[in-house]
Amino acid sequence: MMTAKERPSQGSASGTPPEPEALDGHLLRHLAKAGLAWLGVNQQTVNALNVFPVPDGDTGTNMLLTMQAACQEMGETREANAGRVAHTLAHGALMGARGNSGVILSQLWRGLSRSLDQMAEVDSPALARALAAARDTAYQGVVRPVEGTILTVATEVAREAQAAADAGARPVVLLERVVAAADEAVQHTPELLPVLREAGVVDSGGKGLFFILEGMLRFAKGQPLDQPTIAVQPLSALNLRQAEESAEPGQDFEVVIDFRPGEPLNLDTFYARLQEMGTSIQVGQGDEFYRLHIHVPTDMRFRTIEYVERLGSVSTIAVENLREQMAERAKAAGVGEPLHLASVAPGQIAAVAVAPGPGIARIFADLGVAAIISGGQTMNPSTQEILNAFENLPTERVLILPNNKNIQLAAEQVRELTVKSVRVIPSRTIPQGVASILAFSSEGDLDEVAHAMTTAMSHVDSGEITLATRSAELNGVHVSEGQVIGLHNGTLVVSGDSIETALLELLEHMQAAQHELITLYYGSDLTADQANLIKDHVRERYGSQDLEMVDGGQPHYPFILSVE
């Protein structure tokens, strides 16, 4: 059998070497890196495939970070054994898994690696068996598997791989057929999942898996993996605040420019020129105009403006001292002030909570958690980060509150990575997490405490106010891109032209007048004065209810609220 390392140096008449009959560890490593590269190029395409028009479209980001962790685990190893390389990839993906899509991707690698255990080379029949094992492991890792998702795409991939292997196809031809099957399966996901059909999108996780496989095929065929070099997003999808928070040394000023090009914009040239000036480059497209966001050193802030002015008509320019801006916001939010986390004695139960903002983190600390994990919408913590939060605590009993539906699977996955007794409270929102921690006790039976905390969540209704990232019609509610929307327990129920209007409509939908307590957690996009003004209007309508307001500091969501 000809292996990847043994194929002849002389090529065919066209100069192309014969396709290998088997893959060794070297080729598997290159294929994984190619899948990562191509997913990175198409990351924003995957992120945009969000069912709900809310700013948590991070499937592409989560899968990319998971693949990065998998490939980083390999390092610069020259391991030639395909099975050992697969195990390395699987372990890296497991520890770096973020979000539900990242966890499922890690399970696909896990199943594949188990099937290839210690195999030096992988021919087509072995690859087909491995893809079937990957599918089976991914299904087993989800409590309630849903068709029309990445799981369905994995099923079609495994089925086509087996058909190709049965037909005697070599690995590259098998991969060709697999990619075509994945593409077709993705296109059919809306037929299997009504919410996708209603939203007018295909499944984002399935699309991410397709791009990984397509990247592998592009590498095998010698095709480029770096185009397109820039993804233009809808204007409302630009995450400028997240870009501010990730500023690096040398990023002194933030420049935001709205402009209309004088002629069609060559995005590749545009982006390449911007890379010479700064970092954190984001480009969004509105109605006949573009918005550029970039971080630049001091000596580049005016040069950037001059460059864009040569391309067309500039309508607005905003230049901010990024360092001073970040320092002021950190001071206002109390960042840097130590959290008073609960001390834990051996044998006691430790509570660990995920928090999306400094104010919410402080609430959980005050209520008795022993560790805080920073995370939430668009910033899902990895399996490794969750594990690190409690592994060094001096107790063997741990309760985790993920407080977000997209962190649940990663938290569950941690249970297999530690010798400690871990239970995951199924908190999908911050209000559920707060209600749950109020029922926490560091003493007693672990399962009984977990049950009491889970039961306490049923007494609270959760609401969220945010901005629509795209136009959509869901659950009979029509929203336009950029409009304020309200969600009740994760379901889109209202839209409005202002934060206050949407908040009041959401409270009415949640029948707040029939409850005793309304709690408002205001986010980082609102000042205390703005939040208090809205609170006064809420009090005018709900004067007989107890009303509390807390500086949560969460991004993307002007208000998170609860009624109970």
NUTORGU-746622 format. One record per residue (C-alpha): residue number from 1; y, x, z; residue in three letters. Coordinates in steps of 0.2 Angstrom, whole numbers. Each point is the difference from the previous one (the first is absolute). Layout:
<nodes>
NUM, Y, X, Z, ALA
...
</nodes>
This chain:
<nodes>
1, 0, 0, 0, MET
2, 17, 7, -5, MET
3, 12, 0, 15, THR
4, 19, 1, 0, ALA
5, 0, 19, 3, LYS
6, -14, 3, -13, GLU
7, 7, -9, -15, ARG
8, 2, 11, -16, PRO
9, 16, 10, -3, SER
10, -1, -4, -18, GLN
11, 7, -18, -4, GLY
12, -4, -13, -13, SER
13, 8, 0, -17, ALA
14, 15, -7, 7, SER
15, 2, 13, 13, GLY
16, -4, -11, 15, THR
17, -14, 6, 11, PRO
18, -16, -12, 3, PRO
19, 2, -12, 14, GLU
20, -10, 5, 16, PRO
21, -16, -8, 4, GLU
22, 4, 1, 18, ALA
23, 14, 3, 12, LEU
24, 1, 14, 13, ASP
25, 11, 2, 15, GLY
26, 14, 9, -10, HIS
27, 1, -15, -13, LEU
28, -1, -13, 14, LEU
29, 15, 9, 9, ARG
30, 10, 0, -16, HIS
31, -4, -18, -4, LEU
32, 6, -6, 18, ALA
33, 16, 10, -2, LYS
34, 3, -8, -17, ALA
35, -3, -17, 7, GLY
36, 13, 4, 14, LEU
37, 13, 7, -13, ALA
38, -2, -16, -11, TRP
39, 1, -12, 14, LEU
40, 16, 10, 6, GLY
41, 8, -3, -17, VAL
42, -4, -18, 0, ASN
43, 3, -3, 19, GLN
44, 15, -12, -3, GLN
45, -9, -10, -12, THR
46, -13, -4, 13, VAL
47, 13, -2, 14, ASN
48, 8, -14, -11, ALA
49, -15, -10, -1, LEU
50, 3, -9, 17, ASN
51, -5, -18, 2, VAL
52, 14, -4, 12, PHE
53, 18, 5, -6, PRO
54, 2, 10, 17, VAL
55, 3, 18, 3, PRO
56, -17, 5, 4, ASP
57, -6, 4, -18, GLY
58, -8, 17, 5, ASP
59, -17, -1, -6, THR
60, 3, 14, -13, GLY
61, 8, 10, 14, THR
62, -15, -3, 12, ASN
63, -13, 4, -13, MET
64, 10, 16, -6, LEU
65, 1, 6, 18, LEU
66, -18, -3, 3, THR
67, -5, 10, -16, MET
68, 12, 14, 5, GLN
69, -9, 1, 17, ALA
70, -16, 1, -9, ALA
71, 5, 13, -12, CYS
72, 9, 10, 13, GLN
73, -16, 1, 10, GLU
74, -8, 10, -14, MET
75, 13, 13, 1, GLY
76, -3, 14, -12, GLU
77, -19, 0, 3, THR
78, -10, 7, -14, ARG
79, -15, -11, 5, GLU
80, -12, -3, -15, ALA
81, -11, -13, 8, ASN
82, 5, -17, -5, ALA
83, -7, -9, 15, GLY
84, 9, 11, 12, ARG
85, 17, -2, -9, VAL
86, -3, -19, 0, ALA
87, -2, 1, 19, HIS
88, 16, 10, 2, THR
89, 9, -13, -10, LEU
90, -7, -14, 9, ALA
91, 4, 7, 17, HIS
92, 18, 4, -5, GLY
93, 2, -18, -7, ALA
94, -7, -7, 16, LEU
95, 12, 9, 11, MET
96, 15, -2, -11, GLY
97, -3, -19, -4, ALA
98, 15, -11, 1, ARG
99, 1, -18, -2, GLY
100, -14, -12, -5, ASN
101, 0, 7, -18, SER
102, -1, 18, 6, GLY
103, -14, -4, 12, VAL
104, -10, -9, -13, ILE
105, 3, 15, -12, LEU
106, -7, 12, 14, SER
107, -15, -11, 1, GLN
108, -3, 2, -18, LEU
109, 0, 19, 2, TRP
110, -11, -2, 15, ARG
111, -14, -10, -9, GLY
112, 1, 12, -15, LEU
113, -1, 16, 11, SER
114, -16, -7, 9, ARG
115, -8, -4, -16, SER
116, 4, 18, -7, LEU
117, -6, 8, 16, ASP
118, -3, 19, -3, GLN
119, -2, -3, -19, MET
120, 5, 16, -9, ALA
121, 3, -9, -16, GLU
122, 3, -18, -5, VAL
123, -7, -8, -16, ASP
124, 4, -17, -6, SER
125, -14, -9, 9, PRO
126, 5, 8, 16, ALA
127, 18, -4, -3, LEU
128, -5, -18, -3, ALA
129, -10, -1, 16, ARG
130, 15, 8, 9, ALA
131, 13, -13, -6, LEU
132, -12, -14, 5, ALA
133, -1, 8, 17, ALA
134, 19, 1, 1, ALA
135, 1, -19, -4, ARG
136, -13, -5, 13, ASP
137, 9, 11, 14, THR
138, 17, -7, -4, ALA
139, -7, -18, 1, TYR
140, -8, 4, 16, GLN
141, 16, 7, 7, GLY
142, 10, -17, -2, VAL
143, -4, -14, 12, VAL
144, 3, -14, -12, ARG
145, 0, 7, -18, PRO
146, 11, -9, -13, VAL
147, -3, 0, -18, GLU
148, 14, 4, -12, GLY
149, 4, 16, 9, THR
150, -4, 18, -1, ILE
151, -18, -5, 6, LEU
152, -2, -10, -16, THR
153, 6, 15, -11, VAL
154, -12, 11, 9, ALA
155, -14, -12, -4, THR
156, 3, 0, -18, GLU
157, 2, 19, 0, VAL
158, -17, 2, 8, ALA
159, -8, -13, -12, ARG
160, 7, 9, -16, GLU
161, -5, 17, 7, ALA
162, -18, -5, 1, GLN
163, 0, -8, -17, ALA
164, 8, 17, -7, ALA
165, -13, 10, 9, ALA
166, -14, -11, -6, ASP
167, 6, 3, -18, ALA
168, -1, 19, 3, GLY
169, 19, 3, 0, ALA
170, 6, 16, 6, ARG
171, 12, 0, 15, PRO
172, 16, 0, -11, VAL
173, -6, -14, -10, VAL
174, -5, -9, 16, LEU
175, 17, 3, 7, LEU
176, 8, -7, -16, GLU
177, -10, -16, 1, ARG
178, 4, -1, 19, VAL
179, 19, 1, -3, VAL
180, -1, -14, -13, ALA
181, -10, -11, 12, ALA
182, 12, 3, 14, ALA
183, 15, -4, -11, ASP
184, -8, -16, -6, GLU
185, -5, -5, 18, ALA
186, 18, 3, 6, VAL
187, 6, -12, -13, GLN
188, -12, -13, 6, HIS
189, 4, 1, 18, THR
190, 13, -15, -1, PRO
191, -14, -11, -6, GLU
192, -10, 4, 16, LEU
193, 14, 0, 13, LEU
194, 12, -15, -1, PRO
195, 14, 8, 9, VAL
196, 1, 14, -13, LEU
197, 0, -14, -14, ARG
198, 14, -9, 9, GLU
199, 10, 16, 2, ALA
200, -2, 6, -18, GLY
201, -8, 17, 5, VAL
202, -16, 9, -1, VAL
203, -8, 8, 16, ASP
204, 9, 15, 5, SER
205, -14, 9, 8, GLY
206, -11, -3, -15, GLY
207, 14, 7, -11, LYS
208, 1, 15, 11, GLY
209, -19, 4, -2, LEU
210, 2, -2, -19, PHE
211, 14, 13, 0, PHE
212, -11, 12, 10, ILE
213, -14, -2, -12, LEU
214, 11, 1, -15, GLU
215, 7, 16, 6, GLY
216, -17, 7, 1, MET
217, -3, -5, -18, LEU
218, 16, 7, -6, ARG
219, -4, 17, 8, PHE
220, -17, 0, -8, ALA
221, 8, -3, -17, LYS
222, 14, 12, 2, GLY
223, 13, -13, 1, GLN
224, 17, 3, 9, PRO
225, 1, -6, 18, LEU
226, 18, 1, 3, ASP
227, 7, -14, -11, GLN
228, 10, -11, 3, PRO
229, 11, 11, 11, THR
230, 10, -14, 7, ILE
231, -3, -18, 5, ALA
232, 15, -11, -1, VAL
233, -2, -14, 14, GLN
234, 9, -17, 2, PRO
235, 16, 3, 8, LEU
236, -5, -9, 16, SER
237, -15, 11, 2, ALA
238, 10, 16, 3, LEU
239, -4, 6, 18, ASN
240, 16, 9, 3, LEU
241, -1, -1, 19, ARG
242, -17, 8, 0, GLN
243, 7, 14, -11, ALA
244, 13, 3, 12, GLU
245, -12, 2, 15, GLU
246, -10, 13, -10, SER
247, 14, 11, -3, ALA
248, -5, 19, -1, GLU
249, 10, 16, 3, PRO
250, 13, 2, -14, GLY
251, 2, -19, -3, GLN
252, 18, -1, 7, ASP
253, 7, -15, -10, PHE
254, -7, -16, -6, GLU
255, 7, -5, -17, VAL
256, -3, -18, -7, VAL
257, 7, -4, -18, ILE
258, 0, -16, -10, ASP
259, 3, 3, -18, PHE
260, -3, -7, -18, ARG
261, -6, 13, -12, PRO
262, 9, 1, -16, GLY
263, -16, 1, -10, GLU
264, -19, -2, 5, PRO
265, -4, 11, 15, LEU
266, -12, 14, -3, ASN
267, -9, -2, 17, LEU
268, -10, 17, -2, ASP
269, 16, 10, -4, THR
270, 10, -10, 14, PHE
271, -13, 3, 13, TYR
272, -2, 19, -4, ALA
273, 18, 3, 1, ARG
274, 2, -9, 16, LEU
275, -14, 11, 8, GLN
276, 11, 15, -3, GLU
277, 13, -8, 11, MET
278, -9, -8, 14, GLY
279, -15, -9, 8, THR
280, -5, -18, 6, SER
281, 4, -6, -18, ILE
282, -2, -19, -2, GLN
283, 5, -10, -15, VAL
284, 1, -19, -1, GLY
285, 5, -11, -14, GLN
286, 10, -16, 2, GLY
287, 8, -11, -13, ASP
288, 5, 12, -14, GLU
289, 4, 14, 13, PHE
290, -9, 13, 9, TYR
291, 2, 6, 18, ARG
292, -3, 18, 4, LEU
293, -4, 6, 18, HIS
294, -1, 19, 4, ILE
295, 2, 12, 14, HIS
296, 10, 16, -4, VAL
297, 6, 16, 8, PRO
298, 19, 0, 3, THR
299, 4, 10, -16, ASP
300, -9, -13, -11, MET
301, 8, -16, 5, ARG
302, 14, 0, -13, PHE
303, -11, 8, -13, ARG
304, -12, -15, 1, THR
305, 14, -12, -3, ILE
306, 7, 9, -14, GLU
307, -17, 1, -9, TYR
308, -2, -19, 2, VAL
309, 17, -3, -7, GLU
310, -4, 9, -16, ARG
311, -14, -12, -3, LEU
312, 10, -16, 1, GLY
313, 11, -12, 10, SER
314, -1, 2, 19, VAL
315, 4, -15, 10, SER
316, -2, 5, 18, THR
317, -3, 17, 9, ILE
318, -5, 2, 19, ALA
319, 0, 17, 8, VAL
320, -6, 1, 18, GLU
321, -1, 15, 11, ASN
322, -19, -2, 3, LEU
323, -1, 12, 15, ARG
324, 14, -9, 10, GLU
325, -7, -17, -5, GLN
326, -17, 3, 6, MET
327, 6, 8, 17, ALA
328, 11, -16, 3, GLU
329, -14, -12, -4, ARG
330, -12, 10, 11, ALA
331, 12, 0, 15, LYS
332, 3, -19, -2, ALA
333, -18, -3, 0, ALA
334, -4, 11, 15, GLY
335, -11, 11, -10, VAL
336, -3, 16, 10, GLY
337, 0, -9, 16, GLU
338, -17, 2, 8, PRO
339, -12, -15, 1, LEU
340, -7, -4, 17, HIS
341, -18, -2, -5, LEU
342, -13, -6, 12, ALA
343, -10, 13, 9, SER
344, -19, -2, -1, VAL
345, -13, 5, 13, ALA
346, -18, 4, -5, PRO
347, -10, -16, -1, GLY
348, 15, -11, -3, GLN
349, 4, -9, -17, ILE
350, 14, 7, -11, ALA
351, 9, -10, -12, ALA
352, 7, 7, -16, VAL
353, 12, -9, -11, ALA
354, 7, 2, -18, VAL
355, 19, -3, 0, ALA
356, 12, 0, -15, PRO
357, 16, 4, 9, GLY
358, 7, 9, 15, PRO
359, 5, -16, 9, GLY
360, -17, -8, -2, ILE
361, -8, 16, 5, ALA
362, 10, 0, 16, ARG
363, -6, -18, 3, ILE
364, -18, 4, -1, PHE
365, 3, 16, 11, ALA
366, 8, -11, 13, ASP
367, -14, -12, 0, LEU
368, -13, 13, 4, GLY
369, -7, 8, -16, VAL
370, -6, 18, 2, ALA
371, 4, 6, -18, ALA
372, 11, -6, -14, ILE
373, -4, 3, -19, ILE
374, 15, -1, -12, SER
375, -4, -12, -14, GLY
376, 1, -17, -8, GLY
377, 5, -7, -17, GLN
378, 1, 14, -13, THR
379, -5, 13, 13, MET
380, -18, -3, 4, ASN
381, -7, 14, 12, PRO
382, -16, 9, -5, SER
383, -17, -1, 8, THR
384, 4, 18, 7, GLN
385, 17, -5, 7, GLU
386, -8, -15, 9, ILE
387, -14, 11, 7, LEU
388, 12, 14, 5, ASN
389, 10, -13, 10, ALA
390, -13, -3, 13, PHE
391, -13, 14, -2, GLU
392, 8, 11, 14, ASN
393, 3, -14, 12, LEU
394, -10, 3, 17, PRO
395, -11, -16, -2, THR
396, -15, -6, -11, GLU
397, 6, -18, -2, ARG
398, 13, -4, -13, VAL
399, 8, -16, -7, LEU
400, 10, 1, -16, ILE
401, 13, -12, -6, LEU
402, 3, 3, -19, PRO
403, 14, -14, 0, ASN
404, -1, -1, -19, ASN
405, -14, -7, -12, LYS
406, 0, 15, -11, ASN
407, -4, 12, 15, ILE
408, -14, -10, 6, GLN
409, -14, 9, -10, LEU
410, 6, 17, 4, ALA
411, 0, -4, 18, ALA
412, -18, -7, -1, GLU
413, -5, 16, -9, GLN
414, 5, 11, 14, VAL
415, -14, -7, 11, ARG
416, -13, 10, -10, GLU
417, 10, 16, 3, LEU
418, 0, 1, 18, THR
419, -12, 0, 15, VAL
420, 12, -11, 10, LYS
421, -2, -19, 2, SER
422, 13, -7, -12, VAL
423, 4, -18, -3, ARG
424, 13, -6, -13, VAL
425, 10, -15, 4, ILE
426, 3, -10, -16, PRO
427, 19, -1, 2, SER
428, 8, -2, -18, ARG
429, 18, -2, 6, THR
430, 12, 8, 13, ILE
431, 1, -17, 9, PRO
432, -19, -1, 1, GLN
433, 0, 18, 7, GLY
434, 13, -4, 13, VAL
435, -9, -16, 6, ALA
436, -16, 10, 0, SER
437, 6, 14, 11, ILE
438, 7, -12, 12, LEU
439, -18, -4, 4, ALA
440, -6, 18, 1, PHE
441, -7, 7, 16, SER
442, -5, 18, 2, SER
443, -14, -5, 12, GLU
444, -16, -11, -3, GLY
445, -13, -2, -14, ASP
446, 6, 7, -17, LEU
447, -7, -15, -10, ASP
448, 7, -13, 12, GLU
449, 18, 8, 0, VAL
450, -1, 1, -19, ALA
451, -5, -19, -1, HIS
452, 14, -4, 12, ALA
453, 13, 9, -11, MET
454, -7, -8, -16, THR
455, 1, -17, 8, THR
456, 18, 3, 5, ALA
457, 5, 2, -18, MET
458, -5, -18, -5, SER
459, 15, -6, 11, HIS
460, 14, 8, -11, VAL
461, 6, -4, -18, ASP
462, 7, 15, -10, SER
463, 14, -1, -12, GLY
464, 8, 14, -12, GLU
465, 16, 0, -9, ILE
466, 2, 13, -15, THR
467, 6, 1, -18, LEU
468, -10, -5, -15, ALA
469, -5, 16, -10, THR
470, -3, -11, -16, ARG
471, 2, -18, -6, SER
472, -15, -11, 4, ALA
473, -6, -17, 4, GLU
474, -13, -1, 13, LEU
475, -6, -15, 11, ASN
476, 13, -11, -9, GLY
477, 14, 12, 5, VAL
478, 11, 8, -14, HIS
479, 8, 16, 4, VAL
480, 11, 11, -10, SER
481, 0, 19, 1, GLU
482, 12, 6, 14, GLY
483, 0, -17, 8, GLN
484, -3, -2, 19, VAL
485, -17, -7, 4, ILE
486, -9, -6, 16, GLY
487, -19, 2, 4, LEU
488, -9, -10, 13, HIS
489, -16, 8, 6, ASN
490, 0, 10, -17, GLY
491, 3, -14, -11, THR
492, 15, -2, -11, LEU
493, 9, -16, 6, VAL
494, 19, 1, -3, VAL
495, 13, 8, -11, SER
496, 19, 1, 3, GLY
497, 16, 8, -6, ASP
498, 3, 8, 17, SER
499, -10, 8, 15, ILE
500, 7, -14, 11, GLU
501, -4, -14, -11, THR
502, -18, 6, -3, ALA
503, -2, 3, 19, LEU
504, 6, -17, 5, LEU
505, -11, -8, -14, GLU
506, -15, 10, 6, LEU
507, 2, -5, 18, LEU
508, 1, -18, -5, GLU
509, -16, 2, -10, HIS
510, -8, 8, 15, MET
511, 5, -15, 11, GLN
512, 9, 11, 12, ALA
513, 8, -15, 8, ALA
514, -17, -5, 7, GLN
515, -3, 17, 8, HIS
516, 7, 8, 16, GLU
517, 5, 18, -6, LEU
518, 7, 8, -15, ILE
519, 0, 19, -2, THR
520, 10, 9, -13, LEU
521, -3, 18, -4, TYR
522, 14, 6, -12, TYR
523, -3, 15, -11, GLY
524, 9, 16, -5, SER
525, 9, -9, -15, ASP
526, 11, -10, 12, LEU
527, 13, 6, 13, THR
528, 0, -7, 18, ALA
529, 16, -10, -5, ASP
530, -8, -8, -15, GLN
531, -16, -4, 10, ALA
532, 9, -8, 14, ASN
533, 11, -11, -12, LEU
534, -16, -7, -7, ILE
535, -8, -2, 17, LYS
536, 15, -10, 5, ASP
537, -3, -12, -14, HIS
538, -18, -1, 4, VAL
539, 5, -5, 18, ARG
540, 11, -14, -6, GLU
541, -14, -8, -8, ARG
542, -14, 4, 13, TYR
543, 10, -1, 16, GLY
544, -14, -7, 10, SER
545, -12, 14, -4, GLN
546, 0, 17, 9, ASP
547, 7, 13, -13, LEU
548, -3, 18, 1, GLU
549, 6, 14, -12, MET
550, -7, 18, -1, VAL
551, 6, 15, -10, ASP
552, -17, 3, -9, GLY
553, 7, 13, -12, GLY
554, -13, -4, -13, GLN
555, 4, 3, -19, PRO
556, -1, -12, -14, HIS
557, 0, -16, 11, TYR
558, 17, -5, 7, PRO
559, -10, -11, 12, PHE
560, -17, -2, 7, ILE
561, -1, -15, 12, LEU
562, -12, -10, 10, SER
563, -1, -17, 8, VAL
564, -11, -5, 14, GLU
</nodes>
